[in-house]
Amino acid sequence: RYVSVGMNHASLVDVNGRLRSFGDNKHGCLGLSDSGMRSQPTVIPYFTNKRVIDVACGDSFTIIICEVYNMKKE
């Protein structure tokens, strides 16, 4: 659905709104809480219960926009 490519990594949002990242993970730019390289698109656990609607990759960072659930109605 959406794909963004940085200098050494990439992220994508699939049709179900799940975020996946792969490539060089220097400085933790994949969002996997480590710095190990990934050669296959890997689901990012933090966003498992969130619907990601857009993603943008920079040189060594990733920006994610997701929907907010369970907001209090006043």
C-alpha positions in Angstrom: 0.0 0.0 0.0 2.7 2.5 1.0 6.5 2.2 0.7 9.2 4.6 1.7 12.9 4.1 1.1 15.7 5.7 3.1 19.4 5.7 2.4 19.9 2.1 3.7 16.5 0.9 4.9 12.9 0.8 3.8 9.5 0.5 5.4 6.1 -0.4 4.1 2.5 -0.4 5.2 0.5 -3.4 4.0 -3.2 -3.5 3.1 -4.1 -4.3 6.7 -2.2 -1.3 8.1 0.7 -3.3 9.5 4.1 -1.7 9.4 7.1 -3.7 8.2 10.7 -2.6 7.9 14.0 -4.0 6.5 17.5 -3.1 5.7 20.3 -1.5 7.7 19.2 -0.9 11.3 22.0 1.4 12.5 20.7 3.6 15.3 17.5 1.5 15.6 15.9 3.2 12.6 13.7 0.1 11.9 11.9 0.4 15.2 12.8 -3.1 16.4 14.5 -2.1 19.7 17.9 -3.4 18.4 20.4 -2.6 15.8 20.5 -5.9 13.8 20.1 -5.8 10.0 17.0 -7.3 8.5 17.0 -8.7 5.0 13.2 -9.5 5.0 10.4 -7.1 5.8 9.8 -7.6 9.5 6.6 -6.6 11.4 7.3 -3.9 13.9 5.7 -5.2 17.2 5.1 -1.7 18.7 2.5 -1.0 15.9 0.8 -4.4 16.0 -2.4 -3.0 17.6 -2.3 0.3 15.7 -3.4 1.0 12.1 -0.5 2.7 10.4 -1.7 5.0 7.6 1.6 6.4 6.3 5.4 6.0 6.7 8.4 8.1 5.6 12.1 7.0 5.8 15.1 9.4 6.0 18.8 8.7 6.0 18.7 7.0 9.5 15.2 7.5 10.8 11.6 6.5 10.1 8.5 8.6 10.7 5.2 6.7 11.2 1.6 8.1 11.2 -1.0 5.9 12.7 -4.7 6.2 13.8 -5.4 6.8 17.4 -7.9 4.4 19.1 -9.8 4.6 22.4 -9.9 8.3 22.7 -12.2 9.5 25.5 -15.4 11.2 24.3 -16.4 14.3 26.2 
